[in-house]
Amino acid sequence: MELGCVVRSAPEAERAARLPLDYLEIKGDMLCVERGELAALCVRLRAAGLPFKAMTSPLPRRFKCRVVGPDADHAAALDVFRDMCDRGAALGVRTVVLGSGQARSVPPGHAPAQALGQFRDFLVQAHQVCAEREMTLALEPLNRTETNFVNSCAEAREVVDSLTGVDVRITADCFHIMSEQLPIADEVAAAGAAVGHAHTSSVPRGSGDFHEGAQKEFVAALLAAGHRGGLTVEDDFGDFGREASAAVDVFRRVLASVSGPSLP
């Protein structure tokens, strides 16, 4: 399993590239620059030396996209999503993580069945955008402080299994699973073969408390589900250089402890 880290700025990418990481995951907001600045930013990011294999936040909050509810506007959201995917593709991104809690939260009084139908429709269209760019779309369950819709891997699995003719994957996130106080192994097992990506962090984020026993259970469950792809550290680092380095040390230790020498 490969280890990565979410970065939110070019200086963070440069610092992260000096750590024992396999790849970086870019925060979509970081690419929200004028087109004239984008080429120079990509040159600087590529020079950091690690590949950018994933992107999170493909619907940055600043655009106020809505994909469910009476104010849903799929055309506007897809314009943003398509542009962000194009920007990510310039860096070689291959996995697009769709969390975007504000975009999918269901407003009071809106029928849950209607929200589900709207969300399915958006996922099918977003998947097509990704497929055209040889990217994988991975739906991320979020905890209830971030959204009231799709809060577990089990719920995400129901959503992706209900889609016809598209292969949307799931991003399992140990932070969200623990925040929801759900059984880690059961949650990852519910996602099962649909796991396409994984996130982890301290709990709460920024606390420096990594709950190594829980992290080992998470990694073991990912391996049992057949996941051999990315595990990204997505944390709220106050001092990136020091705190990211400590986090990477923790997760290198966790991976070595659980994976052993015989597993990739």
C-alpha positions, 0 to 999 in steps of 0.5 A: 500500500502506498502512503501519501499526504494531502497538500494545500500549497506549493510550499507544503508540497515541497516540504512533503516531497522530502518525507518518505512518501510515495505520492501527494494528494492535492486539495482542489482549492489550491488549483483555483488560480487564474489560468495564467498562473496555473502553468507556473504553479504546475511547473513548481509542483512537478519540480517538488519531485513526487507524483500527484496521484489524487485530488480531493475537494473537486467542488471547492466551497467558494463556488457554492455548488449544490447537487441535491435539494431544490437549489441543485444545479448540476450544470453549474456543478459539473462545469466546476468539476470538469474544470477542476479535473482538467487542472488536476489532470495537468499534474497527473491526477488519477483519482478524484475524491468526492467529499464535498459535504456542502454540495450534497447536504439535504436541506430540511423538507427535501425528500430523501428519495429525491435527494438520492435520485439527484445525487445518483444522477450527478455521480453518473455525470461526474463519473463520465467526466472522470472516465474521459480523462482516465480518472477514477471517481471515489465517493467519500462518506463524511461525518455528520458535522460535514454533511447529513447525507452518506455518512458511512461506507455502508451507505456509500456502498448502497449508493455506488451499487445502485448506479448502472453502467458506471464504476464509482469507487469509495474512499474509506476514511478512518477519521470519518469512521471514528468520528461517527463511532462506527466499527472500523472493520465492519465499515471497511468490509461494507465498502469491500471491493469498492474501495478505491482510495483511503484517507486517515489522520489524527482524531480529531484532526490536528490533535496529534492523537493517531490512535495507532491501534485503530489505525492498524485495524483500519489498514488491516481491514483495507488489506483484507478488502483487497485494497493495495492503492493509496492511503493518504494522510489528510490532517490539519497541521499547524506546523506542516514541516514538523507535524507532517513528518511526525504523522508520516513516521506514525503511518509508516510504522503502522503500514510496516506493522500490519502489512509485513514484508510479504504484502505490497 
